[in-house]
């Protein structure tokens, strides 16, 4: 493996399945549904885009190498240009060929797949009997294609494996296209279980820090394959089921797969644990925080003991044969009784289905007498769940002249934002860009949602329709989504459980922009306040839009989507009852200062198929020294909602119905897939966000170009060589941006290839390719522009991957999907795009959890250019490392001129243009670019100069300000370390910390300075979070707001008359940087703001230089200063309300003649 700049050991703190767009909590502590303590310092806040706080993941299954026989079989295949990569169980992680052809596939896809596996038992390391015994889980259909991703699963005794032990075979056009697996070689059977499901769940809960005992379990019931538990103090139902867990050493243990979930009050707490069913030991832990009739509407309110009023309706003739009533409680957990009363006040019938909505029909036979009838809603006298207000309800009475049920109600309409509210922070402005979408526009007025009716084949029925009762819910509950307000506990959704209720199905509540225009005033959080009905409606609509969009890309009932009813498309009853649960304005009341658990956040909890996913959308608010968002509602930002929903998509489609994404690199891609799918949805529908269309969260964060990320998706230079580049070190949100940049290049390569036949700029065509209607699906991908082909290949590739997937596995799956869907028509441009991003055919990674992968730059099918790097200092070859990219710290070089290493000065690359960074010992960082064509041989000469401030050149730090830490790191030739000037009481803008450098070799005329404000991750204990439990002497080394912003350079020229040493040196200031030399902006400084920059300084002769920090990010930017909201408990001024003003950090000072 090529030498990398210093890095640190890292263990993921949050599972890939949990990874949300942002999480805000207390680092170093398990996330808790109980009231969270205030963070002891702002460094402990983990904000949007950082890893979720919580316990680290645990996996005791171990690893083993493939056998000699397997390696021999792989060698034979390699001679046929077949690539085999291995997993931790010593079986193939993936098998692929550049041609997409691994052999003939006779018979139906499942038979063909099993036949191929049986023919390659020597490679798989399993027997023919084991292949014959594989359980067919699903012949997964690629959307609008005859190709299949056939998924098999091992069984151990009578038990299904809880994790892994699967193999996926891509079958298309009578050929095997791709294979991926997490198979184990064992034939062992597990012991019989000793523990009960309840005992196992209690062990699991205790393992994640919840103090529960058997007496807290209030009820258990066996249903759809799970033991379901009601537990005191937990908002959600808990589950456990008996499974098997295979280990690399060949053993198989019986385990209870358990979910410990408690989502309320703004806190997202969800773990899946495998508990040994004999010993009770936790073996694996994953943090999951990702007709024609008349109608009479009525509404009212009940209490726990009192009925609502009588609602009269009239039968005007003697022809009516039936009365039907539907009523829905605002809180669907409240059990209600619906009564129909006759003209004399007698109760004709009543209904209680133990569900909401309640339905009741009265059809005694014959016709009903004309007269005034009434309907009344009452609380159930002995509810199983205590009544919780509000007691609001709404309903509709329908009558029919037919004896059979015939319910007719108006078709629904919703008012919402297509992308997000207008980006206008004026506190008197109310956005005018909401639209009203109607299920059907024919005959309806005031429907302005482009491009017309919302009705489409993916939904089957209006979004507020309940297929159980075959009636509307009259609220934001339907087959694909269930959405309510979640301001606080005890329920989750919590608080008042507010949601719009409309007997006429008009979900068009007014939006006043109360949170922004009040500037985060918590007094807005009263029943009906803070635009809550509009917010809930918007989130409900957004989830349904994502459901329908992704359905046509392959996220269907058969491929494990989220629906209350699967409507026969997946006959397994355990795979339904799981609509997306949407919590709007989560934790708004309880999650402000000081815990901030209900601010600047969004997350998705993606659980097994058949268990509802949960998303929390939060209010945004500026937080001193941590995150400077405007006062916005994240649930109104479609790029955020779409991102979170895509976590559910990728975790359901990858690794089968239950496992989800389990690897480090997979988790990073999960973050990227969320960004990409949300952005593609908005682009293809031509929904403008008012900013860069490929920024993530521009409304919520207030940043119009990058949003929350280091880079906008469409302006991203990162490559596979840059893994761990950010100041966090390896981290899924940051490293997911590597996949963002790669996928953008892949997307644009396909756009360019197909643009002449299917124009990218044809908006009407884009819409026909993205949107289904009531009578048709979108156009097939092969009739669409390149971007639709790209996103379709992405979804196809989901089905071909195992849970422990790497970026190279995902690359191969996408290449295989192209073979399966398009006959390999795009192989050349796909390989070129991957190669230019360091994921060429010669790239490698030891495992999917590795954070130090080796980049490769060669494209299969295209002649490589051979580049020899020749860094010259004068006429001499300069020693150093060559990085293809912009980053050095924690990045992997692709070449070097260091005799002691095996890397060498030459590298083969695909044609294209590359950033080049040369880092030399004593010559600093030198940037350039390289452009090569196919097959070219070129020498890249890089002119470098001596860095006279480098310790390697002989420079020395001879003094620094009091409180300085690691001052020598300022001149050590790497951005992977840094100096800190730390004060106890005064801000750095007052004390101006400094470092004095005695330049190498006497006097020099200094003309150029290169300075870096880059941060580094604090050294961690190895047990918990990467930024927690720091063990080095600078635990705040990664604190974003302490990074240098403005500096000065002062000089002294030593002579017989002038001393440059001591306290009385007469320093001459020759240069003061711009105020924004390192230009962090809202919501927070990011790594590209801080990376090394070059400054032209006045030519000055000096023997000594004093580097003076004038401002850090906290003190030097107006956007982080002053009171920015009207929350009396939340001081926002960075310098006054945090300790970020007390330290400043810089990584490099480099000076050149």
N, C-alpha and C positions, 0 to 999 in steps of 0.2 A: 504494500500500500504506500502511495506517495506520502512523504513527510508533510504534516500539517503544522500550522502555527498552533501554539498551546491551546488546549481545550480542557474540558473537565468531564468527569463522569456524570451522566445524567440519567435519571430514572423518571419516566413519565408520571406526572401527578394526576393526570386525568385520562380516562379511556377515550379512544377515538370515537366511540359511540356517543360520548357525552359532549364532545367538543362543541361549544357554542361560539357564536360570533364574538361574544365578549362575556366575561364573568367578573364580578366585582365582589370581593370578599376579603377575609383575613388570611394572609399567607401563613402557612405553617400549622394551621389548625384544620381538622376535618370539618367540612361543611356541615352545618347543623341546622335543623329546622327550628330549633329553639332560638330565642332571641340572641343574636350575635353580639359579642362585646365590641365596643369601639376599638378600632385599631390603635395600637400604642404609638405608631408613627405612620406617616404617609408612605414610607417605604414598604409597609406591609399591605397596602392596597393593591389588589390585582385587578386591573381594569380591562376594558373591552379589548379583545385581541390577545390577552395574556392567557396562560393556562389556568384552568379552573382549580381553585383550592380544594384540597381533600387528601385522602389517603392515596399513597402510590398504588399502582396496580401490582398484583401479585400473580405469579405463574410458576408453579413448582413442577411442571411437567418435564423440564429438562431438555436436553438435546443429545443427538447421537449422529454420527457420520454415516453416510451410505456404505454398504458393504462393497467388497472388492468385485463381486459379481454385478452389482448395480453399476459401479463405475465402468466396468468393462462393457456393459450394455450401452451405457451413455456414450462411450468412446466410439462404438460402432455407429451409433446414430449421428455423432458429431462428424464422422466421415461423410455423412450424407447431408451435411450443412444443417443439422438439427441442433438446437441449443437446449440444454437441460440445466436448470438451476435447482438447488436442493433446499428443502425446508429443515426445520429443527428436528424433525422425526426421521431424518435420513431417507426420505422419499422425495420424488420430484415435486418441487414447488411449481414449476412450469416446464412444459415441453412445447417448443415452437420451431417453426421453419420459416425462412424468408419467403418461401413460396406459398405459405399457408396450407401446405399439403403434407400431412403426416401419414397418409395412406387411404385406401379405399374404405368406404363405409356402406356395406350392403345391409338392406333391411331398413326398418323404421329407425329414427334417430337413436332411441334408447337401445335397441338391439345392436346397431352398428357401434355405438359407443362401448357397450359391454364387450363386444367382439374384439375391439382394438385393445382394450385393457387386458383381456385374456391373452392376447398375443404378445403382451409386453410385461408379463409378470416378472421377468428377470430385471427389468428397469425399475418397476414399482416396488420390488422387494416383498411381494405378497404371492400367495399361491393361487392356483386356478380355482380352488374351492373358495378362497376368500373373495375373488372376483365374482364368482357365481352367487355368493351370498350377499353381495352389495344390495342395499335397499334403494330402489329408485324413488328419489324424493320428488323430482319434477323434471319433465322435459320442457325447460323454460323457453318460451317463445320470444324471439326477438321481434320487436314491434314491426308490423307490416312486412314480414319476411318469413320465408319458409325455414330459415336457419334456426337451429336449436342449441341451447346451452344445457346439456343433459347433466343433471346433478344426481350423484349417487352418494350414499352414506353407509359407512360400516355399522354393524351392530355387534354388541358384545353380550353374549347370552341373550337374555330377553330385553336388554336395555338399549335405548338409543343414546348415542354419544351427546354429551352436553356441548362440547366444543370440538371443532376440527373433525378429523376422521372422515373427510369428504373428498370427492374428486369430481371435477367438472370437465366435460368433454364437449368441445365445440364441433358441431356437425353441420355441414352445408354442401349442397350440390353433390351429394354422394361421396364426400371426402371428410376425413377428420382434419379439422383446421387447427385445433389448439387443445392443450390439456393443462389443467392446474389442479393441485391436490394438497391436502393436509392429511393424507392417509398415514396410518401407523402400521408397522409390520407385525404387530402382535396378534396372536390368536387366543389370548387369555380371556377368561370370563371373570366378571367381578363377583365378590362375595355377596351374600345376602345382606340387605340393609338391617341395621339394628335400631337406629334412631327413627323416630317418627318425623313426618314433615314439619310439625310444629317445633319439635326439639331442634331440628336442623336450622329452621328459620331463626330461632332464638340465638343459636350459636353465631349465625351470620350477623344478626343485628348487633350483638355484643362485639363482634370483630370490628365493626365500623363505628364503635363508640356510642351505641345507643343502650342505655341502661334499662333493659326490659326483662321481665320475668314471666313465667307461665301464666300467672294470674292476669297479666295485661292482655292476653289473647281472649277477646270477647266472644268470638265465634269462628268456626271453621266449616267449610263446605267443599266438597270435591266437585269440580265442574270443569268441563272441556280440558281434561288432562292435568289440571293443576289442583293443588290444595290451596284454597283461598281463605285468607285469614283477615278478620277485622281485629285491629290491635289498638288499644287505648293510646292516644297521643300521636297517632299516625293519620295523616290526611287521606292516604290512599289505601286501597286494598293491597295486602301483601300476598305473595304467592310462592309456592315451592312445588317441585316435582322431581321424581326419582329419575336419574340419568346415569350414564357411565362416563368416566374420564380416563382416556388412555394416556399413558406416560411413555416418554422416549425409551425408557429402560425395558419396555415390554409388559409392564404391569398395567392392570386396569382396576380402577377403584370405583365402587358404587358411590355416587354423590347425589346430594339434593341440590338442584339448581334453584337458587333462591333470589328473589328480588327484594331489596330493602329500599323502599321508596317513600319519601316524605317531602312533598313539594307544597310549601305554603309560606305566606308572609314574605315573599320575595326570595326565599331560599330554595335552591334546587339541590336536593339530596337524593341520589339514586345510585345504588350499587347492585351489581349482579355477582353473587358469590357461589362457588362450588364447595359444598361442605361434605366432607367424607361421611358417608352414611353409616359407618361403623365407629370411627374414632371421634368424629365431630371436628376434626381439624379442617381449617379453611385451606383449600388447595389452589384456588384461583379466585382472584377478585378483580373486578373491572368497574371503574367509575363510569356510570352511564350519563354523568353530567360533563349526547345528543335524540160531461154529465150536466145535466141541466137541472138546476134547482134554484130556490130562493135562499139567500144567506143573510143572517142577522148577526152582526158582531156585537160582542159585549166585553166588558172588563170591570174589574173591581179589586177588592182586597179582603183577605181573611186574616184572622189571628190564630194563635194556637188553640183557641177555645171557641171562637165565634165564626159563624158563617158569613159569607158575603151577602149583599143585597139580592132581592129577587130581580131578575132581568126578564121583563115581559116581552112576548112576541105574539103576533096574531095570526091565526089561520082564518083567512077571509072567505073560504068556501068549504064545502063538504067533500072535496075531492082528494085531500091529502091522505096518504096512506102511511107515511113514515116521518118521524122527527129524529134527526141526528144532531148530536152535540159533541163538539171537541173543545176541551179547555186545557190550557197549559199554564203551569205555575212558573213565575219568574225564577224561583229556585226549584229546579226539577227534583231535588231531594225531598221536598215537602210533599207528603202524601195527601191527596185531595180526593173528595167524593163529589161527583156531579149528579144532580137530581133534576128530573123533569117533572113539573107540577101541572096538573090539569086546570081547567077553568074554575073549578071549585076549590082549588088550593090543595087537592089531594096529590100525594106523591105517586106518579104513574110508574116510574122506574128510577133506579139509581145505578151508578157504575163506579167501581174502584178496581183498576187493573194493577195497582201497586206501581204505577209508572206515570210519567208525564211526557206527552200529553195524555189526558184521560179521555176516553170516548164512551158514549152511551147512545143507544138507539132505542126508539120506542115504535114498534110496528105490531099492534095487537091483532091485526087481521081486519080487513075491510077498511072503511074510511074513517077519518077522525072528524069529530064535530067542529064546526067553526067556533071561534072564541079566543079569549086571551089566555095564553099559556105562559108559564114562567120556567126559567132555568135558574138553579142556585148552586153555588160552589161552597163546600164546607171542608173543614180540616178533618182528616181521619181521626177517629176517637182514640185509637191505640197504635200510633205509628211506630215503626221499627227504628226510625231515626228521629231524634228530637226536632221539632219544628224550629226553623231558623228563618227570621225575616230577611228581606221583605216578603209580605204575603200577597204581593200583587199577582194577578192572573189575567189572562185574556182568553177569549174563545169565540166560537161562532156556532150559531144554530142554523142548520139547513133542513129544509123540508122537501119532500118528494111525493109526486103523484104515483110513483112506482113502488111496488112492494119491496124490491131489493134495495140495498144500500146504494145511494147515488149522491155523493157529496160534491158540491161545487162551491169553490171559493175563488176570490180573485187570485190571479197569478202574481208572484212577488216582484218587488223592485227594491234595490239597495242603492244608497248614495255613498260614494267612497272616492278615494284618491287612486288614480291609475298607477302612479309611481310614488308620489309623496306630495305634501303641501308645498306651495311655492316657497322658495328659499328667500324669505324676507323676514329679518329679525326686528323690524319696526313693531313696537308694542301696540300700535294702533291698527295694524294691518290684520285683516281676516282673509285667508286664502279664498280665491275664487275659482280654483281649478278642480273642485270636486265634480264628479259626474254622477248621473243616475243611470244605472243599468237595469233593464227589465228582462225578465225571463223570456218573454216574447214581446217584440215591439209592435207587431200587427195589432191595430186597434187601441194601442196604448199611447198616452200623451206624456210628454216630458221625459222621454228616454233619449239620452244623448251619449250613452257609452259607445264609443267606436269599438267594433264596426257593426253593431246591431244587437240582435237577441243574444242573451247569455246561454240560452238553451243549447245543449250539445250532447253528443252520444256518450261521452265519458261519465256524465253525471246521471243519466237515465231519467232523472226527475228533478224538479226544482231543488235548490240547495237547502231549503228549509223543510224538506219532505222527510217523513218518517216511514220507512218501508215496513216497519213492524205493524203499525196501525193503518198504513196506507193513507195517512192524513198529514196535513201540514203541522208543524210544531208551533207556528206563529211567533217564533223567536230565533235566536242564532244557534240553533241546534239542527243538525241534519245528518245525512248519511256519511259525509266525509269530515265533518268538523262539528265541534261543540265548544262554543266560545262564550266566556263570561268575564266580568271584572274580577280581579283577584287582589284587592287592596290589602287584605290582611287575613289572618287566621280567623275562626277555626277551620273553615272549609277551604278546600283547594279545588277549583278556584275559590278564593277566599273573600274576606270582607263581606260586602253586602250581596255578593253574587249577582251584581246588576247585569242586566242584558235587556235590549229592547224587546218589548212584547207588543205585537200588532195583530189584532184580529183581521185587519185588511191586508196584512203582509206588506206594509209599506215601511221599510226600514230606512227612514230618511231623516233621522234626527239632525237637528241643527249643529253646526260646528262653528264655535266662536274663537277657537285657538286660545282657550283660557289659560293653559299652562304657560305658553310663551308670552302672551300679552300681560299676564300677571307676574311674569318673571319668576316662575317656580314658587308661587305663593301657596303654601300648604293649606291655606283656608279654602282653596278651591275644592279640596277633597271632602266634599259633603255629598250625601245622596243626590244623585242626578247631576252632580257638578263635574267639572273638569272634562266636559265633553265625553263623558264615559260611554253613553249609548252610541255616539258616533264612532268612538274608538273601538268598541266591541264589534260593531257592524263592520268596520274597515278590516279588522283582523279576521273575522269570519269569512268575509268575501275573499280576502287574500289567500287564505288557506284553501278555499274551494277553487280559486283560480289556479293555484299550484297543483292541486289534485288533478284538475282536468287537463292542464298542460302536460304534466308528466305522464298521465295515463296514455296519451297517444305516443309517447316515447318508449313505453314499455313497462311503466310502473302500474301494473294492473293487479286485479285480484289474484291471478295465478302467480304473479311475481311479487306477492306479499305487500300490497299497498294497504292503506289505512281507511277502512270503511266499517260502518255499523253492520251492514248486510252486504254479502258478496254476490247476492242475486244469482246464484247458481254458477258463477264463473270460477269459483273455487269451492267445491262441494264440502271441503273439510270444515266442520262447524267450529273447530278450535282456531280457525284462521280469520274469524270476523270479530265483531264487537270491539273494534279498535279505531274509531275515528280520532282524528287529531284533536287533542284537548288544548284549547288556546286560552291562556291567562293574560288578559289585557291589563296594562298598568300594574303589573305584579308588584306587590309589596309597597305600593305607593304611600300608604299611611304609616307603615312601620319601618320602611326601608330607607328613610332619609338619614340625616346626621343623627348619631355618629357612626352607625354601622354601614350605611350606604348599600345594604343588600338589595334595596329596591331602586337603584339608580344605575344609569349608564351600562345597561346590561341587556343581553338577550341570550337565551340558551334553548337547547332542544334535548329532551330525554327520549332516546329512541330505544324502545324495548322490543321484546320478541313479538313476532307476528301473532296477533290475537290479543295483545295487551296495548291499550291506547298509548300513543306517544304524547308527550306533554311539552308544550313550548311556553316559555315565559317571555313576555315582552314588557320592557320597563320604561319608566320615564327617564329622561336625560336631564342632567343638571350639572353646572360647573362644580368641581370638587378641588379644593385648594391643593396644589402640589401633586395632583394625581391625574385629573382629566377635566379639560375645559370644554364641555359640550354646551350648546345653547339649551334653552328650556324647550325640549321637544318630547314627543311621544314616539318611542322607537317602533311601536306597532303600526305607525303610519308610514314607515319607510319600507317600501316593497323590497328593496335590495337586502334589508335585514330579515324581513319575514321570509323571503324566498330562500335566503341562505340557510336559515334554521330548518325550514321544511326539507331542504335538500339533504340535511344530515339524516333525516328519517329515511329519505329515498335511498341514499347510498348505503346506510346501515341495514336496510331491509334487503336490497338487491345483491349486495356483496356478501359472500359467505353463507348463502342459504337463508332460510326464514328466521333463524334464531340467533346466529352468532354475531353478525355485524363485523365492523372493522376493529381489529385488535392490535395492530402494529403501530410503531412510531411513524414510519413513513406513510402508512395508510391513514393515520390520524391527520398528518399534514395535508395529504390529498383530500381528505374529508373536508377540511376547511376551504381548500381551493375549490372543490366541486360545488360547495355552497355559494361561493362568490360567482363562479362561472355560470351556473344554471340560472341564478337570479338575474345576472346581467343579460344573459341570452334571452330570457323571457321578456325583459323590458325592451331589448333591442328589436327582437323579431316582431313585437306588437307595436313598435314605434311609440312607446310611452316615454316621454321625456321627463327626466328628473331635474331639469333646470341647471345641470352641471355636467361634468364629464360623465358620459353615460356608462363608463366602466369604472367609476369610483364606487366603493362599497360603503354605504351609509352616509352619503353626503348631507342628507337632511338631518339625521340624528346627530351627527358630529359637527356639522357646520363647515366641514372641509370639502370644498367643491372639486378638488382635483384628485386627491388620493383617498378621501374618506378616512377610514380607520387604518388603512394599510400603510406600509412603507412606500409602496409603489401602486399606482393605478394599474389595473389589469392590462391596459393597452399601452403602457409605458414602463415596461418592467425588464431590466437587464439581467436578472438573476439566472444562474445556471446550477446544475447539479453539483458543481464544484463549490458552491457557496453555502452548502448545508451548515447551519449553525452560525450564519453570518451576523445575526442580530445581537444586540447587547444582552439579550436573554440567554444567549447560547442556543443549542438545539431546542426548538419549541414549535409546536404544531402550527400555530397561527403564522408565525414568521416564516417557517420553512415551507408552509403551504404556498407562500408566494413564489417559490421556485417552480412549483407545478403551474401556478397562474401564468407566469411568464412563458413557460414551455407550451402550455395549452393555447395561449394567445397566438404564438407562432405557428402551431399546428393548424389552428382555426384559419388564420390568414393565408396559410399555404393552400388550404382547400378552397378558400374564397377566390384566390388568384387563379387556381387551376380551372375552376368552373365558371368564372365570371362572364366569359364571352357567351356562354350558352344559357346561363341562369344568372342574370345580373344581380349582384349584391345590393345595388341601390334601388331595385324594383320593390317598392314598399307593398304594393298589392300582392306580388308573388310571395314576399316574406310572410305576409299575413295568411295567405292560403296554405303555406307550409307549416305554420305554427298553430293554427286555430281550427278546431273542429266545429261543426254546426249540428243542428238537430237532425240532419239527414246524411252527413258525410264526415269522414275523418279528414285530417289534413292531407295534403298531397304527399305521396311517397317521397322519401328523402332523395331518391335518384332523379326526381323532377324539380329539385330545389337548389338554391344557392349553396355554396360551400359551407356556410355557417350552420345550416340545418343538417348537412351531412356530418359535420363535426360533432354536434351535440347528440345526434342519433348514435354515432359510434361510441360516444362516451357512455351512454346508457346501455348499449349492447355490451360494452366491455365490463360494466358492473357485474353482469351475470356470469362472466367468465373468470372472475377473480375469487380467491379465497380470502378469509378474514384477515390473515396475516400477509397482507399484500405490500409490495414495495413499489417505488416509482418505476422500476424497470419491469416488474410484473404488470403494472398497469399499462406501460408502454406496449408490451407484447400482447396484452389482451386487446388493446385498441387496434394494433396491426392485424391481429387475427380476426377481429370484428370486421375490418375492412375486407379481408379475404372472404369472409362468410357472407357479407351483405353486398359488396360491390365487386366481388371477383378479383380483389387485389388491385383495383384501378388506381388507387392512391398511394401505393406502397412507396414509390420513389420520393414523393414530396413529404410524406409522413416521416420517413427515415431522415430526410434532410433536416426537417424542422426539429426532430428530437436530437439529432447529432449537434446542431448548432447550439443547443442548450445543455450539452454535456451528457446526454443520454443516448449516445451512439452505440453501435454494436460492440464496441470495446469497453463500455462502461461496466462497472461491477459494484456489487454490494454484498458483504458477507451474509447479512440477514436483513429482513424487513425492518428490524428494530435498530439497525446500525445508523449512527449519526455522522459517520465519516466515510461516505461512499467514495469510490474512485470514479471521476468523470471519464468519459470517452467521447471522442469527437468524430468518429467515422460513420458514414452513412452507407448501409447496405444498398448496393445497386448503383452507387455513384463513386467514381474514382476520387480518392482522397488527395488533397494537397499535402505535401511534406514541407513542414516549416522548421527551420533551424534558427534558434534565437541566439543572437550575438550581442549581448550587452557590452558596450565598450566605454571604458573610462580612459579617454585619450585613445591610445592604440592597444591598450591592454584589455584582456577579457575580464569583466567584472564578475565576481562570484555573487550568486543570489538565486532567487526563485522566480519563476514565471507563472502568473495566474492568468488564465483566460476568463476575464470578468473584471469586476470593479472592486472586489473585496479581498482582503488579506487575512484579517483576524479570523481564525477558526476555519478558513477556507482551505481547499486542497490545491496545491500547485499542479500544473500539467507538464512542466519542464523545469530544469534548473541547470546551473553551471557550477555545481558543487561536486568536486571529484569524489567525495566520500559517499555519495548516494547513487543508487542504481537508476535514477529517473532519466537522466540525460537531457541534452539541450534541444532535441528534436521531437516533434509531435505530428501525427497525421490528423488532418481535420477535413471536414466537409466544406465545400465551397460556401463562401459567405463572408461577412464582416464580423470581426470579434473585437471586444475590448481587451486590451493587454495591460497588465500591471506587473512591473518588475520591481521586486523588493530586494535590495542589495545590502549586504553587510557593510555599513559605512557609506552607502550611496543613496539611502532613502528610498522613497516610493516614486516611481516614474510611470506615468500613464501614456498610452498610445493606442492606436487602433491597427488592425490588420485586416486586409481584404485579399482573399485568394480565390482562385477558380479551380475547377475540377482538374485533378492530375498535375497541378502546378508544383514545382519545386522552388522554394524561395528561402532566402536568408533574411531574417528580420533583424536589422541592426537597431539597437536601442542605445542612444547616447545618454550616459549618466555622468554625474559629477560627484565629487566628494561632498558628503554631508559633514560640515565642519562642527556640527553640534552633536555628532554621533559618538556614543561611548566606544564603538568599534574603531572609529577613527582616532580616538585618544581624548575626546572631550570628557569633562568631569563636571558633575554637580558639586559645587563647593558651598552652596548655601541655599536655604529655602525658608519661607515664612513659617512662624510657629504653627504647629498643628499639621504640618505637611506629612503625608504618607506616601511612601514609594516614589520619592522625587526622581530617583534614577530611572524610573520607568518612562519618564518624559523623553529620554534620549537613547532608548534601547532598540530602535529600528523596527518596532512592531506596534500595531494598533491593538494587539491582544492584551496589553497591560496599560495601566494609567496611573498618573499622579493625582493625588487629591490634596487640596488645600482646605483644611477643616477648621472651623471656628467653634467656640463654645457659645458665644452670645451674639456677636455682631455679624451682620450680613457680609457676604464677600464683596458686595459693591461698596462697602465702607472700608474694609480692611485690605482689599486688593491683594490676595495671596500671590506669592511669586516663587520662582526658582531661578537661581543664578548658575549659569553654565560657563565654565572656563573652556573656550573653544580649542579644538585640536590644533596643535602645531603653531601656536603663536597668533599673530595678527592676520586678519582676513578682511577683505572688502565684501561685506554681506550685501547681496542684491535681491535674494529671493528667500522667502520663508514658506515652508509647508507645515501646516499645523493641523492636528486632528483633535477633535473633542469626543472621540469615540469612547463608549463605555464598555465595561466588561461584566460578565456575570459574576456575582459573588460566589466564592467557593462554598459548596453546600456540604452538609453532613453525609449525604448519600442515602438518607432514609426517607426524606420527605420532598418538599418542593425545591426546585432549582434555585430560587432566590431566598429561601428561608434558611434559618439555622446556619448563618455564615460562620465559617471557621477561620477566615483570614483576617488580616489587620484592618481591612476596609470593607465592612459589611454593606456599605452603601455604594459600592463601586458601580452598580448598575442603575442608580437612581437617575431617571431621565432628566428631571428638572435641575439637577446639579451640574449638568454638562456645560462646558464653556460656551459662552455666546459672544463675548467681546473681549479683546485683549490688547495689550500694548507691548512693544519691544523697545527696550532701553539698552544702551551700549556703554561700554567703558573701554578705553584704550590704555593698557598698562604701559608705563614708562618709568624711567628713573624718578620722575617727579610726581607721577600719578599712580596711586595704588587702587586696584580694583577689588581688593579683598577687605572685608571688615564691615562695620556698621555705618561708616561715614563716607561711603563711596558716592561720588557725584555722578549719578547716572544721567545720561542724556536720552530723552525719549525721542526716537526717530520715526516711530510708526504707531499710529492708533488705528485699529481695525474699524471697519464699518460696524454700526450698532448691531447689525444682523449678520455678522461674519459667519455664524453657524445658525441658520435661520429657522429655528423651530417655530411652529405656528400651532393654532388650535386644531385638534383637541389636546395634543401633547407633542413634544419633540420625538422624532423617529430617527432611526439610524442614518438614512441618507442625509439628513440635516447635519449630522455630526461627523461624517467621514472626512478624511484628510482633504484639505483644500490648499491651493497655492495663492500666495499674496506677494505682490511686488512692493518691496520696501525701498526707501531711498538708499542709494549706494553709500555705505558707511564703513569705515575701517574700524575694527574692534578686536580686542582680545577676549573680552567677556561680554556676555549678553544676559540681561535680566528679562525673563518672560513674566509678564504681569497680567493676572486675570482681573479684568475690570467688571465684568458682569457674568453671571451664569444665566441659564435659561429662565430660572424663576424670577430673578431680579431685573432682567434686561428686556422683557417683552411686555408691552402694554396689555396684550391679550390674556396675560396671567395675573394681572394686577387689578386691585380695586374690588368693590362689591358688585358682583355681576348678576345677582338675583335678589329676590325679595323674601327669601326664607330666613326668618330671624335666627334660626338655629345653625345656619350654614354660612360661615365666613369663607369667602372665596379668594381673598387676596393671598397670593402664593407666599410672599415674604412674611406677612403678618400671621397667617393661619396655618403655616406648615414650617417644618425645619429645613426645607429645601434651599433656603437662602444662606444657610450656614456652611455650605461646602461647594467647592467647584472642582471639576475634574477635566483633565486633558490627557490625551494618549501620546501625542508626538509633537516635538518641536524639531524641525529639520531646517538647517540654514545652508545656503549655497552662495558661492561667489559668482 
